[in-house]
Amino acid sequence: MRRKLNRNPCPEVKNTRQELQETRPEKRVANFEQDVFLNEIEDTSHKRADVLGLIAGEGRLPFLVADGAKQAGLKVICVYLADNTGRSLANEVDVFYKVAIARPGAWISKLRKHNANRTIMVGRVAKSRLFTPWRILRYLPDWRAFRIYYWRLRGKDKLDDSLLSALADELASGGIVLENSIMYCKEHMATAGVMTKRPPSTSVENDIEFGWPIVKKLGELDIGQAIAVKEREVIAVEAIEGTAEMIKRAGQFCKSGGWTLIKASKPDQDMRFDVPCVGPDTVKSLAENGGKCLVVEADKTIIIDKGETIKLADQLNITILGR
């Protein structure tokens, strides 16, 4: 008696083949591209606890972050955005690249090359560059820059919060995650109360009470971080020009001096970027332009080289107060 052969010993195989044959070619291509993208991110974004990326602009703050990270035992990979050479900063980090400001794709590739998926972004970058003539030809933006400006920001304003959040999202899409920018320089944060030998006068205290809600509203509207006040009158407001230029303008408007600079964070400050900073240059400029008091927000303002700044303020009879 012949045994009847089972021509389909494994029905699961037949079903699988049938599913593959029925799958649309374009769907298979889409799935393949998605798998390649996910594999690329997975292969290059290892969570290395001993590596920190540093996207650095101008100023002293990138040095403080690099120093704090090195003291924490981290290898620092720096991409430098400023126009000058940055050679001194290169001496403070383990790997240094000078990159074009309008080519975030290059930042991503260089950071990922060293597995620096955890990254801090600090330092000055003049926003006024966005409004230079022939800006596309001058900066030659890459496709990621175009995607930020013309897709992520489509229909939105170009205020600091919107622009920096769009940049952070684009970096994240490439495997680079921005982290709290103060985590390696917390010892330089402003504290509450008077930090200098000289306390504020009664008239200055009145100006502070008057100006504080105004500067917080200014931050809420994402216009600027600082105002200059005297005798319950606002004499200057910071906008795109920055605090340093605003201080000079306040000195021009108030020749008699004795005014107060109030600087604060936004009500919902994102600590990944644009954290308020003051330092020795701020104090020198205040003294040169007639300012007598500097008020900053405690625990949300970085005082660059804090000890040196406070010592200089005492020498120049400038009051520094954290609120």
C-alpha atoms as one frame of an Amber mdcrd trajectory, in Angstrom:
protein
   0.000   0.000   0.000   1.489   3.252  -1.139   1.769   6.157   1.320   0.469
   9.404   0.010   3.267  12.028   0.079   2.567  15.340   1.714   3.590  17.918
  -0.877   3.480  20.717   1.712   5.257  19.416   4.845   5.601  22.953   6.211
   2.520  25.092   5.586   4.210  28.049   7.344   6.855  28.233   4.592   4.197
  28.327   1.874   2.343  31.087   3.689   5.531  33.100   4.152   6.417  32.797
   0.461   2.933  33.845  -0.516   3.132  36.912   1.748   6.474  37.911   0.223
   5.125  37.527  -3.316   2.085  39.597  -2.461   4.136  42.381  -0.852   4.246
  45.443  -3.079   7.745  46.308  -4.406   7.488  49.910  -3.205   6.592  48.706
   0.295   9.626  46.431   0.368  11.842  49.357  -0.690  10.343  51.595   2.012
  10.889  48.933   4.656  14.464  48.452   3.474  15.208  52.194   3.675  13.712
  52.369   7.165  15.811  49.407   8.317  18.980  50.990   6.895  18.243  54.281
   8.679  17.550  52.558  12.001  20.671  50.441  11.694  22.746  53.515  10.879
  21.519  55.308  13.995  21.965  52.212  16.123  25.515  51.577  14.914  26.741
  55.128  15.501  24.971  56.291  18.636  26.398  54.005  21.289  25.813  55.420
  24.746  29.409  56.058  25.670  29.447  57.441  29.184  33.054  58.584  28.760
  32.518  60.828  25.690  30.926  64.286  25.511  30.319  66.346  22.394  30.771
  70.119  22.579  29.242  72.437  19.972  31.100  75.659  20.765  30.551  79.267
  19.827  32.609  82.260  20.934  33.384  83.347  24.457  34.672  81.840  27.671
  31.785  79.466  28.439  32.939  76.604  26.142  36.221  76.574  28.096  34.378
  76.172  31.399  32.255  73.318  30.059  35.280  71.583  28.557  37.208  71.934
  31.817  34.308  70.609  33.896  33.787  67.657  31.567  37.492  66.788  31.629
  37.490  66.918  35.415  34.558  64.492  35.334  36.749  62.090  33.365  35.119
  62.614  29.966  36.708  62.714  26.554  35.589  65.969  24.887  34.920  66.115
  21.134  34.528  69.734  20.019  33.025  71.206  16.852  33.769  74.918  16.778
  31.390  77.359  15.051  33.069  80.739  15.551  34.896  82.749  12.886  38.202
  83.023  14.724  40.700  80.157  14.895  39.758  78.775  18.290  43.258  77.389
  18.780  43.261  77.987  22.501  40.044  75.979  22.857  41.627  73.240  20.751
  44.223  72.865  23.496  41.488  72.217  26.085  39.666  69.349  24.336  40.636
  65.906  23.091  39.429  66.261  19.492  38.842  69.601  17.755  37.117  70.437
  14.472  36.375  73.848  12.987  33.064  73.635  11.137  30.845  75.927   9.082
  27.970  77.457  11.016  25.392  76.674   8.315  26.366  73.025   7.855  24.900
  71.080  10.809  25.304  67.880   8.825  29.061  68.250   9.282  28.631  68.744
  13.038  26.633  65.519  13.216  29.058  63.437  11.169  32.091  64.568  13.150
  30.447  64.016  16.535  29.084  60.617  15.551  32.500  59.598  14.256  33.632
  59.659  17.896  30.345  58.314  19.351  29.640  61.703  20.972  25.862  61.334
  20.911  25.615  63.211  24.253  26.401  66.827  23.395  26.339  70.277  24.989
  25.955  73.459  22.918  27.305  76.703  24.431  28.985  79.936  23.370  27.987
  83.033  21.447  26.801  82.875  17.856  25.548  86.182  16.475  21.972  85.757
  15.288  22.454  88.860  13.131  24.267  86.581  10.660  20.839  85.381   9.549
  20.193  88.804   8.058  23.444  89.390   6.179  23.150  90.087   2.421  23.567
  87.047   0.161  23.524  84.798   3.226  23.032  81.580   1.226  26.077  82.238
  -0.960  28.130  83.406   2.011  27.434  80.448   4.309  26.608  77.696   1.761
  24.103  75.841   3.964  23.783  72.073   3.655  20.524  70.143   3.241  20.022
  69.876   6.991  20.232  73.674   7.345  17.645  74.063   4.582  15.437  71.489
   6.293  15.640  73.403   9.593  14.871  76.779   8.087  12.354  75.886   5.400
  10.677  72.768   6.823  10.985  72.613  10.623  10.408  76.383  10.879   7.834
  76.580   8.103   4.986  78.792   9.249   6.741  79.546  12.542   8.545  82.591
  13.894  12.348  82.803  13.890  12.675  83.738  17.569  15.454  82.105  19.583
  13.297  79.385  21.160  11.818  78.319  17.822  15.153  78.361  16.008  17.105
  76.508  18.697  14.368  73.929  19.247  14.294  73.216  15.507  18.079  72.849
  15.534  17.898  70.472  18.496  15.288  68.356  16.706  17.443  68.170  13.600
  20.503  67.134  15.597  18.429  64.479  17.361  17.309  63.099  13.995  20.986
  62.492  13.296  21.649  60.793  16.622  23.021  63.838  18.513  21.109  64.645
  21.705  21.583  68.053  23.322  21.832  67.962  27.106  21.611  70.461  29.974
  24.288  73.030  29.187  25.125  73.800  32.837  25.751  70.233  34.026  29.546
  70.637  33.970  29.786  74.238  35.199  27.306  74.370  38.097  29.870  75.981
  40.386  29.596  79.111  38.210  25.837  79.538  38.707  24.514  82.679  40.385
  23.296  82.305  43.956  20.484  84.166  45.710  21.281  87.381  47.581  24.069
  89.948  47.384  27.295  88.368  46.097  29.490  91.456  46.409  30.579  93.582
  49.352  28.417  96.511  48.324  24.639  96.119  48.877  22.102  97.884  46.636
  20.723 101.235  47.744  17.032 101.755  48.457  16.497 103.457  45.086  18.167
 100.536  43.299  15.984  98.079  45.215  12.944  99.999  43.991  14.253  99.808
  40.427  14.713  96.045  40.800  11.137  95.573  42.026   9.926  97.679  39.119
  12.043  96.032  36.444  11.881  92.348  37.410   8.368  91.573  36.071   9.199
  93.524  32.912  12.341  91.522  32.133  10.494  88.262  32.814   7.769  89.327
  30.381  10.462  90.197  27.850  11.776  86.651  28.186   8.297  85.176  27.907
   7.906  86.973  24.566  11.386  85.696  23.555  12.599  89.190  22.702  15.641
  89.403  24.979  17.037  88.668  28.420  17.962  92.072  29.841  16.822  95.620
  30.476  18.449  98.743  31.929  16.434 100.640  34.553  16.818 103.904  36.469
  14.280 105.694  38.672  11.544 103.219  37.667  12.086 103.931  33.988  13.282
 101.480  31.342  16.136 103.121  29.453  17.228 100.218  27.240  15.935  96.791
  26.175  18.009  93.920  24.828  16.997  92.407  21.497  18.985  90.765  18.709
  22.099  92.900  19.352  22.878  91.200  22.695  23.543  92.425  26.221  26.958
  93.980  25.511  25.594  96.380  22.892  22.556  97.140  25.048  24.839  98.212
  27.904  26.605 100.672  25.606  23.267 102.064  24.458  22.090 102.486  28.055
  25.248 104.463  28.800  24.532 106.753  25.845  20.955 107.366  26.983  21.783
 107.815  30.682  24.824 110.079  30.910  24.302 110.608  34.648  24.898 106.903
  35.340  23.626 105.027  38.363  21.396 102.679  36.377  20.746  98.968  36.994
  21.113  96.067  34.589  18.553  93.289  35.166  19.088  89.999  33.363  16.851
  86.934  33.708  15.966  83.651  32.066  12.743  82.903  30.244   9.869  81.684
  32.455  10.146  78.235  30.823  13.883  78.361  30.159  15.222  75.376  28.225
  18.534  74.707  29.966  19.951  73.032  26.867  20.687  76.380  25.250  20.689
  80.176  25.558  21.110  80.168  29.349  21.777  83.775  30.518  25.467  84.554
  31.097  27.410  87.441  32.597  31.081  87.757  33.396  34.088  90.058  33.791
  33.398  91.765  30.453  29.842  92.544  31.605  31.121  94.158  34.813  33.795
  96.193  32.978  31.244  97.451  30.472  28.829  98.394  33.239  31.511 100.463
  34.951  32.496 102.151  31.680  28.890 103.056  30.865  27.661 104.237  34.266
  25.906 101.113  35.538  26.015 100.509  39.293  24.147  97.260  39.865  23.855
  93.899  38.093  20.832  91.758  38.952  20.665  88.176  37.693  18.374  85.218
  38.250  19.702  82.826  40.892  20.320  79.221  39.788  19.516  80.088  36.174
  22.354  82.455  35.262  25.965  81.506  34.608  28.592  83.886  36.011  31.680
  83.315  33.879  34.757  82.867  36.096  32.550  83.619  39.073  35.261  84.381
  41.633  37.119  86.724  39.295  33.886  88.480  38.272  32.811  89.165  41.864
  36.295  90.379  42.805  36.323  92.754  39.840  32.856  94.049  40.728  34.063
  94.880  44.246  37.025  96.778  42.783  34.745  98.790  40.479  32.008  99.387
  43.107  29.447  97.370  41.178  26.781  95.450  43.113  25.915  91.923  41.947
  22.687  90.473  43.278  21.011  87.142  42.629  17.216  87.126  42.739
